[in-house]
Amino acid sequence: MRSLALIAAAFSLAAASPPALQPDLSRLTETHRRDLQCAATLALAASAQAQGDDAAAAFPPLAARGKRYFADVGTRVSGEAGLTPAQVRDLLSADVAALQKAADPDAALAAALKPCLVRLDAEIPPLKTPDLLQCSAILSLAYDEVHAREGLSPAAQDLKTLASVLSAREHEALVAAGKSGDEADAALALAHDAMLKEAFDGDGGVEKYDVAHCYDLAKPDPKSHY
């Protein structure tokens, strides 16, 4: 089972203040406790997926949605129960430790995850699977963001390459479907602008898409040099 240090690194509450010795838990409700338990469970499952755990691969992708749920729950419980972020973090740590101390930690995680996935779906809808056109726009926007922050860093260069690969494949597909080269270019530009608008529309933007699928679409074609 994964260590708490990995969970803290992946889903930090960004709390710097030390916890109180005896926190007042009088305003902590059963709903708060269930939410915290699910936040810890989802964090453990996401960490397992990130490390390539075979059993965790059967779960839905949890990296983006699990992180958002973890952060949202921490903020909500902190505000509603009158606890500091550090105190909430300690409650989460205790929930993680309880799962890790189970006789069969993997079985305990799988069992705890089932109801938590229901809560996750109710609060954060499952990720949409983007098509090739949307993926070309998503990775192009990712490149723009990283390049603006880091210049042509290795990460930016990788994103630029992947975005170019997807754009080229979508352009080829559009031409094969009867579009002219100019029409294909226009479709790619429209997709980029539409995705840029989504990023600022307050409805989840790029985060509502399964971006990992885009990396799968950008994998080398075994029938070509790329």
Salt bridges, closest charged atoms under 4 A:
ASP35 OD2 - ARG76 NH2 2.97
ASP35 OD1 - ARG119 NH2 2.50
ASP53 OD2 - ARG2 NH2 2.56
ASP72 OD2 - ARG68 NE 3.78
GLU80 OE1 - HIS32 NE2 2.69
ASP90 OD1 - ARG89 NE 3.88
ASP95 OD1 - ARG33 NH2 3.07
ASP121 OD1 - ARG65 NH2 2.62
GLU123 OE2 - ARG76 NH2 3.55
ASP144 OD2 - HIS192 NE2 3.54
GLU145 OE2 - ARG149 NH1 3.72
GLU150 OE2 - ARG149 NH2 3.54
ASP185 OD1 - HIS171 NE2 3.12
ASP193 OD1 - HIS192 ND1 3.77
GLU198 OE1 - LYS208 NZ 3.18
ASP203 OD2 - LYS208 NZ 3.41
ASP216 OD1 - LYS219 NZ 3.38
